[in-house]
Amino acid sequence: MSSCYDCFYDLITCECFYIYKINTEEEQELAAAFGIRSIPTLLFIPMEGKPQMAQGALPKASLKEAIDKVMLGK
């Protein structure tokens, strides 16, 4: 997923949201607060609308679709 994390920057054509990478071994309290049970887990929190979570490695096309729909409202 690390390479996929790096490809976020290739997928995004705007700077309208932030991306954080958290080490759940070091940040166990944070992982518990968000209910993260598997790695990788992506938590999308749009300014408007409900947060959504995706667990497991996503193909690049699915990742782009999730960013477009949830974060960019396309």
TALIN-V52866 format. One record per residue. RES is the residue in one letter. PHI is phi in degrees with one decimal (none if undefined). PSI is psi in radians with two decimals (999 if undefined). Layout:
BEGIN
((RES,PHI,PSI) (RES,PHI,PSI))
END
This chain:
BEGIN
((M,none,-0.39) (S,-58.3,-0.75) (S,-66.1,-0.57) (C,-70.2,-0.65) (Y,-58.9,-0.76) (D,-64.9,-0.55) (C,-76.5,-0.18) (F,-50.9,-0.74) (Y,-67.9,-0.44) (D,-76.5,-0.51) (L,-83.5,-0.42) (I,-97.4,2.22) (T,-106.2,0.07) (C,-133.6,2.94) (E,-115.6,0.88) (C,-101.0,0.17) (F,-157.2,2.91) (Y,-107.2,2.64) (I,-122.6,2.23) (Y,-122.2,2.48) (K,-115.4,2.15) (I,-115.7,2.35) (N,-86.2,1.87) (T,-70.7,-0.34) (E,-69.6,-0.67) (E,-84.8,-0.48) (E,-116.0,1.03) (Q,-65.4,-0.60) (E,-64.5,-0.75) (L,-64.7,-0.75) (A,-60.6,-0.73) (A,-66.4,-0.68) (A,-61.3,-0.60) (F,-98.1,0.04) (G,70.0,0.56) (I,-78.9,2.09) (R,-118.8,-0.28) (S,-137.4,2.75) (I,-120.8,2.32) (P,-83.1,2.67) (T,-128.6,2.30) (L,-111.8,2.24) (L,-114.0,2.01) (F,-99.5,2.12) (I,-123.3,1.64) (P,-75.7,2.77) (M,-62.6,-0.64) (E,-123.8,2.49) (G,99.1,-3.13) (K,-91.2,2.52) (P,-62.8,2.58) (Q,-134.2,2.56) (M,-120.2,2.45) (A,-124.6,2.21) (Q,-111.8,2.46) (G,95.9,2.80) (A,-69.4,2.27) (L,-102.3,2.45) (P,-62.7,2.70) (K,-54.2,-0.73) (A,-63.4,-0.71) (S,-68.6,-0.65) (L,-63.5,-0.79) (K,-62.3,-0.73) (E,-62.2,-0.74) (A,-64.6,-0.75) (I,-62.2,-0.81) (D,-61.0,-0.82) (K,-73.4,-0.92) (V,-80.9,-0.82) (M,-88.8,-0.62) (L,-105.1,-0.13) (G,63.9,0.57) (K,-90.4,999))
END
